[in-house]
């Protein structure tokens, strides 16, 4: 197996016999002997640059989207349903997974791991645990849909906020236990002076077999087993929805429609997950079964870059699916953005008022008062109830305040006539 491919395993996760990130995975292998022949050069700086930009865009979009999902579920009480609590944990896992992209881009650019042993272990552990957690929560969400639809009478007993919190905590704990080998053996190794690679460093006495076994172990527990349960649950759910007869009450029809919408959302998220991660696991199997010393072509490198990017795209696209398929998420997203815009405007106005000179504010207030007084005086001068001719502001004010005497005087004059 060409060392150039070992790096690309980390773009979609950190499972595999040769999962590593460092110079051995990024340097040009041109001229590297493989037995009696030399591997062709696979140096593609333009291709690497394009994928680094793509990874950066995916990271930005994904972090913003998942942050918005986390905010609306925690901020709005109507969004804190059992299903949404699992979506919240899935968003947290996706965001933690995407946060590893900057380390990936930096290593692609510098062609070596420069962040030290502690960060290497933290990077590998967080990425592997969050990847595993995503598959576990998709399994939990499919089981939740099965309980809600196929056992709707007893479902309120199991679909409670307390149960969802306990299940979520157990899911994170299970992921950490499954990825315990990475916590133990994830480390850096020195390839050349001042050149390190971040990877799983197995004991020297078992250099090859643990990696091969660990790849199959990760494939089965992290993808195959959850996928089998997910497919089983959804086959039962779809059969139940098809067999349910027409309901006579509006309440029953509304509840059934709501179940269908939520089921469609969860099923879409699971389908996208499978489409994004299946190529990665196929590439894993291809790598562990390829003969040692084989060369990788430029097409192989591009395919592995693309396969790794699909894993990150899956974590970034989930918030878009929520907004497109869920009316509640769409309204909550709009509400959150509107509140943020309003808060920004208020902060700007407050800032402008705080930096405006006091004298200017006093003068502005004085001018406003004078203008208002002038308008009132002008209105009083032309008041038809006042018959006395006034020539000054003071006289106008007195005349307007006491219009009765002139009227009485006019009446007396008429009587004299």
C-alpha positions in Angstrom: 0.0 0.0 0.0 1.4 3.4 -1.0 2.2 5.6 2.0 0.6 8.5 0.1 -2.8 7.2 0.8 -2.4 6.8 4.5 -3.1 10.5 5.1 -6.4 10.5 3.3 -7.9 8.1 5.8 -7.9 10.9 8.3 -10.0 13.1 6.1 -13.0 10.9 6.8 -12.1 9.6 10.2 -9.3 8.0 12.0 -10.0 4.4 11.7 -7.8 2.0 9.8 -4.5 0.2 9.7 -2.5 3.2 8.4 -4.6 6.1 9.6 -2.0 8.9 9.8 -1.6 12.6 9.1 1.8 13.9 8.3 4.7 14.1 5.8 4.6 10.5 4.8 1.1 11.1 3.5 1.7 14.3 1.7 5.1 14.4 0.2 5.7 13.6 -3.4 6.3 9.9 -3.8 7.9 10.3 -7.2 11.1 8.3 -7.4 10.2 6.2 -4.4 11.4 2.6 -5.1 8.8 -0.2 -4.8 10.7 -3.4 -5.3 12.2 -3.4 -8.8 10.3 -0.3 -10.0 9.7 3.3 -9.1 6.3 4.9 -8.3 5.3 7.7 -10.6 5.1 11.2 -9.1 1.8 12.1 -7.5 2.7 15.7 -6.6 -0.4 17.9 -7.3 -0.2 21.2 -5.6 -3.1 22.7 -7.5 -5.4 19.8 -6.5 -4.4 20.1 -2.9 -5.1 23.8 -2.9 -8.5 23.3 -4.4 -9.4 20.7 -1.8 -8.0 22.9 1.1 -10.4 25.7 -0.1 -13.2 23.2 -0.3 -12.5 21.9 3.2 -12.4 25.5 4.5 -15.8 26.3 3.0 -17.4 23.1 4.4 -16.0 23.9 7.8 -17.4 27.4 7.8 -20.8 26.4 6.6 -21.0 23.4 8.8 -19.9 25.2 12.0 -22.4 28.0 11.4 -25.2 25.7 10.6 -24.7 23.3 13.5 -24.2 26.3 15.9 -27.6 27.6 14.8 -29.2 24.2 15.4 -27.8 24.0 18.9 -28.9 27.5 19.6 -32.6 27.2 18.5 -33.1 23.8 20.3 -31.7 25.3 23.6 -33.3 28.7 23.2 -36.9 27.9 22.2 -38.9 25.7 24.5 -41.2 24.5 21.7 -38.1 23.0 20.0 -37.2 20.8 22.9 -38.9 17.6 21.8 -37.4 14.1 22.3 -36.4 13.8 18.6 -34.9 17.3 18.6 -32.8 16.5 21.7 -31.2 13.7 19.7 -30.7 16.1 16.8 -29.1 18.5 19.3 -26.5 15.8 20.2 -26.0 14.9 16.6 -25.3 18.6 15.8 -22.8 18.8 18.7 -21.0 15.7 17.3 -21.0 17.1 13.8 -19.6 20.5 15.0 -16.8 18.8 17.0 -16.0 16.7 14.0 -15.8 19.8 11.7 -13.6 21.7 14.2 -10.8 19.3 13.2 -10.7 20.6 9.7 -8.3 23.5 10.4 -5.7 21.0 11.7 -6.2 19.0 8.5 -5.8 22.1 6.3 -2.6 23.2 8.1 -1.1 19.7 7.8 -2.0 19.6 4.1 -0.3 22.9 3.6 2.9 22.2 5.7 3.1 18.5 4.8 3.8 17.5 8.4 2.2 17.5 11.8 3.3 20.6 13.8 0.9 20.7 16.7 2.7 18.3 19.1 1.8 15.0 20.7 -0.9 16.2 23.0 -2.8 17.9 20.2 -2.3 14.8 18.1 -4.0 12.6 20.6 -6.8 15.2 21.2 -7.4 15.5 17.5 -7.6 11.8 16.9 -9.7 11.1 19.9 -12.2 13.9 19.3 -12.6 13.1 15.6 -13.0 9.4 16.1 -15.5 9.7 19.0 -17.7 12.2 17.2 -17.7 10.2 14.0 -18.8 7.1 16.0 -21.3 9.2 18.0 -23.0 10.3 14.8 -23.8 6.8 13.7 -25.0 5.9 17.2 -27.4 8.8 17.4 -28.8 8.0 13.9 -29.4 4.5 15.3 -31.1 6.0 18.3 -33.3 8.3 16.2 -34.5 5.4 14.1 -35.3 3.4 17.2 -37.2 6.5 18.6 -39.2 6.7 15.4 -40.0 2.9 15.7 -41.2 3.3 19.3 -43.3 6.4 18.5 -45.1 4.9 15.5 -45.2 1.2 16.1 -45.8 1.4 19.9 -47.6 4.7 20.2 -49.6 3.6 23.2 -46.6 2.8 25.4 -44.3 5.3 23.8 -45.0 8.2 26.2 -43.4 6.0 28.9 -40.1 5.8 27.0 -40.1 9.1 25.1 -39.5 11.5 27.9 -36.9 14.3 28.3 -35.3 12.3 31.2 -34.9 9.2 29.1 -33.5 11.2 26.1 -30.9 12.7 28.3 -29.9 9.4 29.8 -29.7 7.7 26.4 -27.6 10.6 25.0 -25.1 10.3 27.9 -24.9 6.6 27.3 -24.3 7.1 23.6 -21.3 9.4 24.2 -19.9 7.0 26.8 -20.2 4.0 24.5 -18.4 6.0 21.7 -15.6 6.8 24.1 -15.2 3.2 25.2 -15.3 1.9 21.6 -12.5 4.3 20.6 -10.4 3.5 23.7 -7.6 2.0 21.5 -7.1 5.5 19.9 -6.9 7.1 23.3 -4.1 4.6 24.2 -2.2 4.4 20.9 -2.8 7.7 19.2 0.5 9.6 19.1 3.1 11.2 16.8 6.1 9.5 15.3 9.2 11.1 13.8 9.8 10.3 10.2 12.7 12.7 9.5 14.4 15.4 11.5 11.8 18.0 12.4 9.1 16.0 10.6 6.3 14.2 12.4 3.2 12.2 11.6 0.1 11.9 13.8 -1.2 8.4 13.7 -2.1 5.2 15.6 1.2 3.8 16.9 0.7 0.1 17.6 3.1 -1.9 19.7 6.1 -3.1 17.7 5.3 -6.7 18.5 1.9 -6.4 16.8 2.7 -3.9 14.2 0.4 -5.0 11.4 -2.3 -7.3 12.8 -3.9 -4.8 15.3 -4.3 -2.2 12.5 -6.0 -4.7 10.2 -8.2 -6.0 13.0 -9.0 -2.5 14.3 -10.2 -1.5 10.8 -12.7 -4.3 10.7 -13.6 -3.7 14.3 -14.4 0.0 13.5 -16.2 -0.9 10.3 -18.5 -3.4 12.0 -19.3 -1.4 15.2 -19.3 2.0 13.6 -21.2 1.4 10.4 -22.4 -2.1 9.7 -24.2 -2.9 13.0 -25.9 0.6 13.3 -26.9 0.3 9.6 -28.5 -3.1 10.1 -30.6 -1.8 13.0 -31.5 1.3 11.2 -32.8 -0.6 8.1 -34.7 -3.0 10.3 -36.4 -0.2 12.3 -37.4 1.7 9.2 -38.7 -1.3 7.4 -41.1 -1.8 10.4 -42.0 1.9 10.5 -42.8 2.1 6.8 -44.9 -1.1 6.9 -46.8 0.3 9.9 -47.5 3.6 8.2 -48.8 1.8 5.1 -51.0 -0.5 7.0 -52.7 2.2 9.1 -56.2 2.8 7.8 -57.8 6.2 7.2 -58.6 8.1 10.4 -61.9 9.7 11.0 -61.0 12.5 13.3 -59.0 15.6 12.4 -56.8 15.1 15.5 -55.8 11.6 14.4 -55.1 12.7 10.9 -53.0 15.6 12.2 -51.0 13.3 14.4 -50.4 10.8 11.6 -49.3 13.7 9.3 -46.8 14.9 12.0 -45.4 11.4 12.4 -44.9 11.2 8.7 -43.0 14.5 8.5 -40.7 13.6 11.4 -40.1 10.2 10.0 -39.3 11.7 6.6 -36.8 14.1 8.2 -35.0 11.4 10.1 -35.0 8.9 7.2 -33.5 11.6 4.9 -30.7 12.4 7.4 -29.9 8.7 7.7 -29.9 8.2 3.9 -27.5 11.1 3.3 -25.2 9.7 6.1 -25.1 6.3 4.3 -24.4 7.9 0.9 -21.6 10.1 2.4 -19.9 7.4 4.5 -20.3 4.3 2.4 -17.5 5.3 -0.1 -15.2 5.9 2.9 -15.6 2.5 4.3 -15.2 0.9 0.8 -11.9 2.8 0.6 -10.9 1.4 4.0 -11.5 -2.2 2.9 -9.6 -1.5 -0.4 -6.7 -0.2 1.5 -6.3 -3.1 4.0 -6.7 -5.6 1.2 -4.2 -4.0 -1.2 -0.8 -5.6 -1.3 2.1 -3.9 0.5 4.4 -1.8 -1.7 1.7 -1.0 -4.3 1.7 2.5 -5.8 -1.1 5.0 -5.8 -2.0 7.0 -8.9 -3.1 10.6 -9.1 -6.6 9.4 -9.6 -6.3 7.4 -6.4 -5.2 10.5 -4.5 -8.1 12.6 -5.9 -10.7 9.9 -5.1 -9.4 9.6 -1.5 -9.5 13.4 -1.1 -13.1 13.4 -2.4 -14.1 10.5 -0.1 -12.7 12.3 2.9 -14.5 15.5 2.0 -17.8 13.6 1.7 -17.6 12.7 5.4 -17.2 16.4 6.3 -19.9 17.4 3.9 -22.3 15.1 5.7 -21.8 16.9 9.0 -22.2 20.3 7.3 -25.3 19.5 5.3 -27.5 18.2 8.2 -28.6 21.7 9.3 -29.7 22.4 5.7 -31.8 19.3 5.7 -33.5 20.4 8.9 -34.3 23.8 7.5 -35.7 22.2 4.2 -37.7 19.4 5.7 -38.9 20.7 9.1 -41.2 23.7 9.2 -40.4 24.1 13.0 -36.7 24.3 12.4 -37.2 26.7 9.5 -39.3 29.1 11.6 -36.9 28.8 14.5 -33.9 29.6 12.3 -35.7 32.7 10.9 -36.7 33.8 14.4 -33.2 33.4 15.7 -31.7 35.4 12.8 -34.4 38.1 13.2 -33.6 38.4 16.9 -29.9 38.6 16.2 -30.4 41.4 13.6 -32.6 43.4 16.0 -30.1 43.0 18.8 -27.3 44.3 16.4 -29.4 47.4 15.5 -30.1 48.1 19.2 -26.4 47.7 20.0 -25.4 50.1 17.2 -27.9 52.7 18.4 -26.7 52.4 21.9 -23.1 52.8 20.7 -24.0 55.9 18.7 -25.7 57.5 21.7 -22.8 56.7 24.0 -20.2 58.3 21.8 -22.3 61.5 20.9 -21.0 64.6 22.8 -23.2 65.7 25.7 -23.3 69.3 24.4 -24.5 68.1 21.0 -27.2 66.0 22.6 -28.3 69.0 24.8 -28.3 71.3 21.8 -30.3 68.9 19.8 -32.8 68.5 22.6 -33.1 72.3 23.0 -33.6 72.8 19.3 -36.3 70.1 19.3 -38.1 71.9 22.2 -37.9 75.3 20.5 -39.3 73.9 17.3 -42.2 72.3 19.2 -42.9 75.5 21.1 -42.9 77.5 17.8 -45.4 75.2 16.2 -47.7 75.4 19.2 -47.5 79.2 19.2 -48.2 79.4 15.5 -51.2 77.2 16.0 -52.5 79.4 18.8 -52.1 82.6 16.7 -54.5 81.4 14.1 -57.0 79.9 16.6 -60.4 81.0 15.3 -61.7 81.2 18.9 -59.4 84.1 19.7 -60.6 87.5 18.4 -58.0 89.7 19.9 -55.2 90.8 17.6 -51.8 89.8 19.1 -48.4 91.0 18.0 -46.1 89.2 20.4 -45.5 85.7 21.5 -46.4 86.5 25.1 -49.6 88.2 24.1 -50.5 85.2 21.9 -49.9 82.9 24.8 -52.1 84.9 27.2 -54.8 85.3 24.6 -54.9 81.6 23.9 -54.9 80.7 27.5 -57.9 82.9 28.3 -60.0 83.4 25.1 -63.3 84.1 27.0 -62.9 87.8 27.9 -62.7 89.1 24.4 -65.8 87.1 23.4 -67.7 88.6 26.4 -66.5 92.1 25.5 -67.8 91.7 22.0 -71.2 90.7 23.3 -71.4 93.8 25.5 -70.5 96.0 22.6 -73.2 94.4 20.5 -75.7 95.1 23.3 -74.7 98.8 23.4 -75.5 99.1 19.8 
